[in-house]
Amino acid sequence: MEQQDLLRPNHGGQQALPNATASLVLGIISIVATVCYGLGIICGIIALVLSNKDRKLFQSAPELYSASSYSTSNAGRICAIIGTVLSSIYILIILIIFIFIGSMATLGR
């Protein structure tokens, strides 16, 4: 057995989806990084792309991949959606505040 096979759990001959863990980690980072001015959106979009690739891969041949890795990928997708939406709302609020402050500054002249 190769060393790579020892590191990857075997679920009845099924393998894990390649990007499931990465999409989950990036999805969680996108939620945590909501207030980091764009980092949450970037991580969220990357996590969405990775989880969508895994979803297509699983739907093309579900017998090859484990259901647990599919659910991990789905959890990452959900976290990415939440993080992307929260980050977008945060950036919109910041833009509205800057516009409001700018308009108040021009009225004071």
C-alpha positions in Angstrom: 0.0 0.0 0.0 1.2 3.5 -0.8 1.6 6.1 1.9 -1.1 8.2 0.2 -3.6 5.4 0.6 -2.9 5.2 4.3 -3.7 8.9 4.8 -7.0 8.8 2.9 -9.8 6.9 4.7 -11.5 4.2 2.7 -15.3 4.1 2.9 -16.1 0.8 1.3 -14.0 1.5 -1.8 -15.2 5.0 -2.0 -12.9 8.0 -1.9 -13.4 11.5 -0.5 -14.3 14.4 -2.8 -11.1 16.3 -3.6 -12.2 19.7 -2.4 -14.7 19.0 0.4 -12.5 20.0 3.3 -11.1 23.0 1.5 -14.6 24.3 0.7 -15.6 23.8 4.3 -12.6 25.6 5.7 -12.9 28.5 3.2 -16.7 28.7 3.9 -16.0 29.1 7.6 -13.2 31.6 7.0 -15.7 33.6 4.8 -18.1 33.9 7.8 -15.3 34.8 10.3 -13.8 37.3 7.9 -17.0 39.1 7.2 -15.6 42.4 8.7 -12.3 42.2 6.8 -13.3 44.4 3.9 -13.5 41.9 1.1 -11.7 38.8 2.4 -15.0 37.2 3.3 -16.3 37.6 -0.2 -13.1 36.3 -1.8 -13.0 33.2 0.4 -16.8 32.6 0.0 -16.6 32.7 -3.8 -13.6 30.4 -3.9 -15.5 28.0 -1.5 -18.6 28.1 -3.7 -16.5 27.3 -6.8 -14.8 24.4 -5.1 -18.0 23.0 -3.7 -19.8 23.3 -7.0 -17.0 21.3 -8.7 -17.4 18.6 -6.0 -21.2 18.6 -6.4 -20.8 18.0 -10.2 -18.2 15.4 -9.6 -20.4 13.5 -7.1 -23.5 13.7 -9.3 -21.6 12.3 -12.3 -20.5 9.2 -10.3 -22.0 8.9 -6.8 -20.8 5.4 -6.3 -17.1 6.5 -6.4 -17.3 9.1 -3.6 -18.4 8.8 0.1 -21.6 10.4 1.3 -19.7 12.0 4.2 -17.4 14.0 1.9 -20.5 15.1 -0.1 -22.1 16.4 3.1 -18.9 18.1 4.1 -18.8 19.8 0.7 -22.5 20.8 1.1 -21.7 22.3 4.6 -18.9 24.3 3.0 -21.3 25.5 0.3 -23.8 26.7 2.9 -21.1 28.4 5.0 -19.8 30.1 1.8 -23.2 31.4 0.9 -23.8 32.8 4.4 -20.3 34.3 4.5 -20.6 35.9 1.0 -24.0 37.4 1.8 -22.9 38.7 5.2 -19.7 40.2 3.6 -21.7 41.8 0.8 -24.1 43.4 3.3 -21.2 44.6 5.4 -19.5 46.2 2.4 -22.8 47.8 1.3 -23.2 49.3 4.8 -19.7 50.7 4.7 -20.3 52.2 1.3 -23.5 53.8 2.5 -21.8 55.3 5.5 -19.0 56.7 3.3 -21.6 58.2 0.9 -23.5 59.7 3.8 -20.4 61.2 5.4 -19.3 62.6 2.0 -22.7 64.2 1.4 -22.7 65.7 4.9 -19.2 67.1 4.3 -20.3 68.8 1.1 -23.3 70.3 2.8 -21.1 71.8 5.5 -19.2 73.9 3.0 
